């Protein structure tokens, strides 16, 4: 008998333009299915939203999930606990069906406790390492009790962490990439190094340090980079009404600026944009550098799997991530310039190394290890979920 897993995504239904966001959860879902699991895809709907808007959002998500075989696995729940409009509820499966799963694999830190508690076995996956633990400590977010907690941050819950563990035992997992959907594609010499990114966030003080989530702050430190390298550099950024403002600000320095939603309208277009690139160049949120969480982006894994060398900002000492072998991690402008030159000087080799590194994040292996830990004991029905303990 196959294992049934309910995958809780962080409201992809409300973000139809962001297929990069959708791919975070697709990697997990495809890995689960490759292991023989039956998969529910769980999404929250606000019953206060206009009925037609909710119907259109559900329909749009189904269209995006259809090519990957998950459209009919979509299950909906109410974000407020109030009943969903009958026509919206009838457009997909419901929470009662999803809650029959052997495991809830929750990738959304704000999934309501009333939903989490419906499942007999629950596992949470932290995809914002460092930031999440600080948000929890400050009381900004209260993660529901789960049986087991995973994180993609290598330092979370270790003596090397520069932030609290919130009284929880955190199990490290590599983020997954489903390799069969991301085959190596030869990089054209004329293609740019690109990335797809959000720039916005907030800055706040925590224990005497400024924690800054605004990625544009990091990129502005490297705005002169195009004048110091021979490679072409292109940024696809979610800018909306700020597009012309930032294009006029960055393009005089040699950057090409594109609206991210133009290249990520569908999962297929997002993949094509990455695979048509020469490689990736990207800065990290300043918070990742400050907190030294050894984070790597799921997006970067897509570049690596596609055989594209990635030149990305250093986020702390890692047990797994190289600094100059297919993946280059820079700390300052000089290192960024040297990394791009090194990637180009032996491009074929670094393309092979990029793919080989991505294979260490194979979704089938990553998800199998998570399932093994999450379902390690069939005492689950007698175990109490572990609750987060926030500390000031």
VEXDREN-2710 file (C-alpha; in Angstrom, 1 decimal):
% VEXDREN-2710
k/r/px/py/pz
1/UNK/0.0/0.0/0.0
2/UNK/1.5/3.4/-1.0
3/UNK/2.1/6.2/1.4
4/UNK/-0.2/9.2/1.1
5/UNK/1.3/12.6/1.7
6/UNK/-0.4/16.0/1.9
7/UNK/1.9/18.8/0.8
8/UNK/1.0/22.2/2.2
9/UNK/2.3/25.0/0.0
10/UNK/2.6/28.6/0.9
11/UNK/-0.4/30.1/-0.9
12/UNK/0.7/29.5/-4.5
13/UNK/-3.0/29.9/-5.3
14/UNK/-2.8/33.6/-4.5
15/UNK/0.4/34.2/-6.6
16/UNK/-0.3/33.1/-10.2
17/UNK/2.5/35.2/-11.7
18/UNK/5.2/33.5/-9.5
19/UNK/6.1/30.2/-11.0
20/UNK/9.5/30.3/-9.4
21/UNK/7.5/30.2/-6.1
22/UNK/5.5/27.3/-7.4
23/UNK/8.6/25.3/-8.4
24/UNK/9.7/25.3/-4.7
25/UNK/6.7/23.0/-4.0
26/UNK/6.7/21.1/-7.3
27/UNK/10.2/19.8/-6.5
28/UNK/8.9/18.2/-3.4
29/UNK/5.7/17.0/-4.9
30/UNK/7.5/15.4/-7.9
31/UNK/10.0/13.8/-5.6
32/UNK/7.2/12.3/-3.5
33/UNK/5.4/10.9/-6.5
34/UNK/8.6/9.4/-7.9
35/UNK/8.9/7.5/-4.6
36/UNK/5.5/6.0/-5.2
37/UNK/3.5/8.3/-2.9
38/UNK/0.0/9.5/-3.5
39/UNK/0.1/13.3/-3.1
40/UNK/-2.5/15.9/-2.1
41/UNK/-1.6/19.5/-2.8
42/UNK/-3.2/21.7/0.0
43/UNK/-4.0/25.4/-0.5
44/UNK/-5.8/27.9/1.7
45/UNK/-8.6/30.1/0.5
46/UNK/-10.0/33.1/2.3
47/UNK/-13.8/32.8/2.3
48/UNK/-14.0/36.6/2.5
49/UNK/-12.4/37.0/-1.0
50/UNK/-14.8/37.6/-3.9
51/UNK/-16.2/34.3/-5.0
52/UNK/-15.3/34.8/-8.7
53/UNK/-11.7/35.8/-7.7
54/UNK/-11.3/32.6/-5.7
55/UNK/-12.7/30.5/-8.6
56/UNK/-10.3/32.1/-11.0
57/UNK/-7.3/31.5/-8.8
58/UNK/-8.2/27.9/-8.2
59/UNK/-8.7/27.4/-12.0
60/UNK/-5.4/29.1/-12.7
61/UNK/-3.5/26.9/-10.2
62/UNK/-5.0/23.8/-11.7
63/UNK/-3.8/24.9/-15.2
64/UNK/-0.3/25.3/-13.8
65/UNK/-0.4/21.9/-12.0
66/UNK/-2.0/20.0/-14.8
67/UNK/1.3/19.3/-16.8
68/UNK/2.8/17.7/-13.7
69/UNK/-0.2/15.6/-12.8
70/UNK/-1.4/17.4/-9.6
71/UNK/-4.4/19.3/-10.8
72/UNK/-6.9/16.7/-9.6
73/UNK/-5.0/16.4/-6.3
74/UNK/-5.6/19.9/-5.3
75/UNK/-7.4/20.2/-1.9
76/UNK/-8.7/23.5/-0.4
77/UNK/-9.3/24.6/3.2
78/UNK/-10.6/27.9/4.7
79/UNK/-8.1/30.3/6.1
80/UNK/-10.5/31.6/8.6
81/UNK/-12.4/28.5/9.6
82/UNK/-15.6/29.8/8.1
83/UNK/-17.1/27.7/5.3
84/UNK/-15.9/28.3/1.8
85/UNK/-18.6/29.3/-0.8
86/UNK/-20.1/26.1/-2.1
87/UNK/-19.1/26.7/-5.7
88/UNK/-15.4/27.4/-4.6
89/UNK/-15.4/24.3/-2.3
90/UNK/-16.7/22.2/-5.1
91/UNK/-13.9/23.2/-7.4
92/UNK/-11.4/20.9/-5.7
93/UNK/-11.0/18.3/-3.0
94/UNK/-11.5/19.3/0.6
95/UNK/-9.6/19.2/3.9
96/UNK/-11.5/16.0/5.0
97/UNK/-10.0/14.1/2.1
98/UNK/-6.5/15.5/2.5
99/UNK/-6.5/14.8/6.3
100/UNK/-6.7/11.1/5.5
101/UNK/-3.0/11.3/4.4
102/UNK/-0.4/9.3/6.3
103/UNK/1.7/12.5/6.6
104/UNK/1.3/16.3/6.4
105/UNK/4.5/17.7/4.8
106/UNK/4.0/21.4/5.6
107/UNK/6.2/24.0/3.9
108/UNK/4.1/27.0/5.0
109/UNK/5.0/28.5/8.4
110/UNK/1.5/30.1/8.7
111/UNK/-0.6/27.0/8.2
112/UNK/-3.3/27.3/10.9
113/UNK/-2.9/25.0/13.9
114/UNK/-6.6/23.9/13.4
115/UNK/-5.5/22.5/10.0
116/UNK/-2.3/20.9/11.2
117/UNK/-4.0/19.1/14.1
118/UNK/-6.3/17.3/11.6
119/UNK/-3.4/15.1/10.5
120/UNK/-2.2/12.0/12.3
121/UNK/1.5/12.7/11.5
122/UNK/3.0/16.1/10.7
123/UNK/6.4/17.4/9.5
124/UNK/7.3/21.0/9.1
125/UNK/10.0/22.2/6.6
126/UNK/11.6/25.6/7.3
127/UNK/12.6/27.4/4.0
128/UNK/13.6/30.7/5.7
129/UNK/16.4/29.6/8.0
130/UNK/17.4/32.1/10.6
131/UNK/14.7/34.6/9.7
132/UNK/12.0/32.2/10.7
133/UNK/13.6/31.5/14.1
134/UNK/13.9/35.2/14.7
135/UNK/10.3/35.8/13.7
136/UNK/9.2/33.1/16.0
137/UNK/11.3/34.5/18.9
138/UNK/9.8/37.9/18.3
139/UNK/6.3/36.5/18.3
140/UNK/5.7/37.6/14.7
141/UNK/4.9/34.1/13.7
142/UNK/3.6/31.1/15.7
143/UNK/4.3/27.9/13.9
144/UNK/1.8/25.2/14.8
145/UNK/3.0/22.1/16.8
146/UNK/4.3/19.3/14.5
147/UNK/5.8/15.9/15.2
148/UNK/9.1/16.8/13.6
149/UNK/10.8/20.0/12.3
150/UNK/13.1/20.2/9.3
151/UNK/15.2/23.1/8.0
152/UNK/17.2/23.9/4.9
153/UNK/19.6/26.0/6.9
154/UNK/22.8/24.1/7.9
155/UNK/23.4/26.0/11.1
156/UNK/19.9/26.1/12.5
157/UNK/19.8/24.5/15.9
158/UNK/23.6/24.0/16.0
159/UNK/26.2/25.7/18.2
160/UNK/27.2/27.7/15.1
161/UNK/23.8/29.3/14.8
162/UNK/23.7/33.1/15.2
163/UNK/20.0/33.0/16.2
164/UNK/17.8/31.0/18.6
165/UNK/16.4/27.5/18.0
166/UNK/13.0/28.3/19.6
167/UNK/13.3/25.3/21.9
168/UNK/12.9/22.9/18.9
169/UNK/15.1/20.1/17.6
170/UNK/15.7/21.0/13.9
171/UNK/16.7/18.3/11.4
172/UNK/18.7/19.5/8.4
173/UNK/17.5/18.6/4.9
174/UNK/19.0/19.7/1.6
175/UNK/16.4/21.5/-0.6
176/UNK/15.4/19.2/-3.4
177/UNK/15.5/19.6/-7.2
178/UNK/13.7/17.2/-9.4
179/UNK/16.4/16.4/-11.9
180/UNK/14.2/14.8/-14.6
181/UNK/12.5/18.2/-15.0
182/UNK/15.8/20.1/-15.2
183/UNK/18.0/18.4/-17.8
184/UNK/21.4/20.0/-18.7
185/UNK/21.1/22.4/-21.6
186/UNK/24.3/23.7/-23.4
187/UNK/24.9/27.4/-22.6
188/UNK/25.2/29.8/-25.5
189/UNK/28.3/32.0/-25.2
190/UNK/26.3/35.1/-26.0
191/UNK/23.6/34.4/-23.4
192/UNK/23.6/36.4/-20.2
193/UNK/24.1/35.4/-16.6
194/UNK/20.7/35.9/-15.1
195/UNK/18.6/35.5/-12.0
196/UNK/14.9/35.8/-11.0
197/UNK/14.3/37.7/-7.8
198/UNK/12.2/39.7/-5.5
199/UNK/13.9/42.8/-4.1
200/UNK/11.5/43.9/-1.4
201/UNK/11.5/43.0/2.3
202/UNK/11.9/44.7/5.7
203/UNK/14.7/45.7/8.1
204/UNK/14.5/45.4/11.8
205/UNK/16.7/45.2/14.9
206/UNK/17.2/41.9/16.7
207/UNK/19.6/41.6/19.7
208/UNK/21.5/44.7/18.7
209/UNK/21.9/43.7/15.0
210/UNK/20.1/45.0/12.0
211/UNK/18.4/42.1/10.1
212/UNK/17.7/43.3/6.6
213/UNK/15.6/41.3/4.1
214/UNK/15.8/43.8/1.3
215/UNK/17.7/42.1/-1.5
216/UNK/18.0/45.3/-3.6
217/UNK/20.4/46.6/-0.9
218/UNK/22.8/43.7/-1.7
219/UNK/22.6/44.2/-5.4
220/UNK/23.3/47.9/-5.2
221/UNK/26.6/47.1/-3.6
222/UNK/27.5/45.4/-6.9
223/UNK/25.9/47.8/-9.3
224/UNK/29.4/48.5/-10.9
225/UNK/30.0/44.8/-11.6
226/UNK/29.1/45.0/-15.4
227/UNK/31.9/47.4/-16.0
228/UNK/34.4/44.9/-14.4
229/UNK/33.5/41.8/-16.4
230/UNK/33.1/40.7/-20.0
231/UNK/29.9/38.6/-19.3
232/UNK/26.4/39.9/-19.9
233/UNK/24.4/40.4/-16.7
234/UNK/20.6/40.4/-16.6
235/UNK/18.2/40.6/-13.7
236/UNK/14.5/39.5/-13.9
237/UNK/13.0/41.3/-10.9
238/UNK/9.4/41.5/-9.5
239/UNK/9.1/45.3/-9.9
240/UNK/5.5/46.0/-11.1
241/UNK/5.0/49.8/-11.0
242/UNK/8.6/50.3/-10.0
243/UNK/10.0/48.8/-13.3
244/UNK/10.9/52.0/-15.1
245/UNK/12.4/53.5/-12.0
246/UNK/14.8/50.6/-11.4
247/UNK/15.5/50.0/-15.1
248/UNK/16.6/53.6/-15.5
249/UNK/18.7/53.3/-12.4
250/UNK/20.5/50.0/-13.2
251/UNK/20.8/49.9/-17.0
252/UNK/23.3/52.8/-17.2
253/UNK/25.7/50.6/-15.2
254/UNK/25.4/47.8/-17.8
255/UNK/22.7/45.6/-16.3
256/UNK/19.8/44.5/-18.4
257/UNK/16.6/44.7/-16.4
258/UNK/13.4/42.6/-17.0
259/UNK/10.2/42.2/-15.2
260/UNK/10.3/38.8/-13.5
261/UNK/6.6/38.1/-14.1
262/UNK/7.3/38.3/-17.9
263/UNK/9.7/35.3/-17.6
264/UNK/7.8/33.3/-15.0
265/UNK/4.1/33.4/-16.1
266/UNK/4.1/29.6/-16.2
267/UNK/6.4/26.9/-14.7
268/UNK/7.5/26.1/-18.2
269/UNK/8.5/29.7/-19.1
270/UNK/10.4/30.0/-15.8
271/UNK/12.3/26.8/-16.6
272/UNK/13.0/28.0/-20.1
273/UNK/14.4/31.3/-18.9
274/UNK/16.9/29.6/-16.6
275/UNK/17.9/27.0/-19.2
276/UNK/18.5/29.7/-21.9
277/UNK/20.8/31.6/-19.6
278/UNK/24.6/31.2/-19.6
279/UNK/24.6/30.9/-15.8
280/UNK/23.4/32.6/-12.7
281/UNK/24.6/35.7/-10.9
282/UNK/22.8/36.6/-7.8
283/UNK/23.2/38.3/-4.5
284/UNK/21.5/37.0/-1.3
285/UNK/19.3/38.8/1.2
286/UNK/21.6/40.7/3.6
287/UNK/20.0/38.7/6.4
288/UNK/21.4/35.4/5.0
289/UNK/24.9/36.9/5.1
290/UNK/24.4/38.4/8.5
291/UNK/23.0/35.2/10.0
292/UNK/25.5/32.9/8.1
293/UNK/22.8/30.3/7.6
294/UNK/24.6/28.5/4.7
295/UNK/21.5/28.9/2.6
296/UNK/21.3/28.0/-1.0
297/UNK/18.3/29.0/-3.2
298/UNK/16.0/26.5/-4.8
299/UNK/16.4/28.7/-7.9
300/UNK/20.2/28.3/-7.9
301/UNK/19.7/24.5/-7.8
302/UNK/17.6/24.8/-11.0
303/UNK/20.5/26.6/-12.7
304/UNK/23.0/24.0/-11.5
305/UNK/20.8/21.1/-12.6
306/UNK/20.5/22.7/-16.0
307/UNK/24.3/22.7/-16.2
308/UNK/24.7/26.4/-15.6
309/UNK/27.5/27.6/-13.3
310/UNK/26.2/29.8/-10.5
311/UNK/28.0/32.8/-9.0
312/UNK/26.1/33.7/-5.9
313/UNK/26.8/35.5/-2.6
314/UNK/28.4/33.6/0.2
315/UNK/26.0/32.8/3.0
316/UNK/28.3/31.2/5.5
317/UNK/30.5/28.1/5.9
318/UNK/28.9/25.0/4.5
319/UNK/29.6/21.3/4.8
320/UNK/28.2/20.7/1.3
321/UNK/28.6/23.8/-0.9
322/UNK/31.8/24.5/-2.8
323/UNK/33.1/28.0/-3.2
324/UNK/34.6/27.6/-6.7
325/UNK/33.6/24.4/-8.4
326/UNK/30.5/24.8/-10.6
327/UNK/29.1/26.9/-7.7
328/UNK/31.1/30.1/-6.9
329/UNK/30.3/31.9/-3.7
330/UNK/31.7/35.4/-3.5
331/UNK/32.1/37.7/-0.5
332/UNK/33.0/41.0/-2.2
333/UNK/33.3/42.7/-5.6
334/UNK/36.8/41.3/-6.4
335/UNK/35.7/37.8/-5.7
336/UNK/32.6/38.2/-7.8
337/UNK/34.7/39.4/-10.8
338/UNK/37.2/36.6/-10.4
339/UNK/34.4/34.0/-10.1
340/UNK/32.7/35.1/-13.3
341/UNK/36.1/35.0/-15.1
342/UNK/36.9/31.5/-13.7
343/UNK/33.5/30.2/-14.7
344/UNK/34.1/31.4/-18.3
345/UNK/37.7/30.3/-18.5
346/UNK/36.7/26.6/-18.3
347/UNK/33.0/26.8/-18.9
348/UNK/32.4/23.2/-20.0
349/UNK/34.1/21.9/-16.9
350/UNK/32.1/24.1/-14.5
351/UNK/28.9/23.2/-16.3
352/UNK/29.6/19.5/-15.6
353/UNK/30.5/20.3/-12.0
354/UNK/27.3/22.3/-11.7
355/UNK/25.2/19.4/-12.7
356/UNK/27.1/17.0/-10.5
357/UNK/26.5/19.2/-7.5
358/UNK/22.8/19.4/-8.3
359/UNK/22.7/15.6/-8.3
360/UNK/23.6/15.7/-4.6
361/UNK/20.2/17.5/-4.1
362/UNK/18.2/14.9/-6.2
363/UNK/14.6/15.3/-5.0
364/UNK/14.1/11.5/-4.8
365/UNK/17.0/11.1/-2.3
366/UNK/16.2/14.3/-0.4
367/UNK/12.5/13.4/0.0
368/UNK/13.2/9.8/0.8
369/UNK/15.4/10.8/3.7
370/UNK/12.7/13.3/5.0
371/UNK/10.0/10.6/4.7
372/UNK/12.2/8.1/6.5
373/UNK/12.7/10.5/9.4
374/UNK/9.1/11.8/9.5
375/UNK/7.6/8.3/9.4
376/UNK/10.4/6.6/11.4
377/UNK/8.0/5.1/13.9
378/UNK/4.5/4.0/13.7
379/UNK/4.0/5.2/17.3
380/UNK/2.9/8.4/15.6
381/UNK/-0.7/8.1/16.9
382/UNK/0.6/7.9/20.5
383/UNK/3.2/10.7/20.2
384/UNK/2.4/14.3/21.0
385/UNK/3.4/16.9/18.5
386/UNK/6.4/19.1/19.4
387/UNK/5.4/22.7/20.1
388/UNK/7.5/25.7/19.4
389/UNK/8.7/27.5/22.5
390/UNK/9.3/31.2/21.7
391/UNK/11.9/33.0/23.8
392/UNK/12.7/36.7/24.0
END
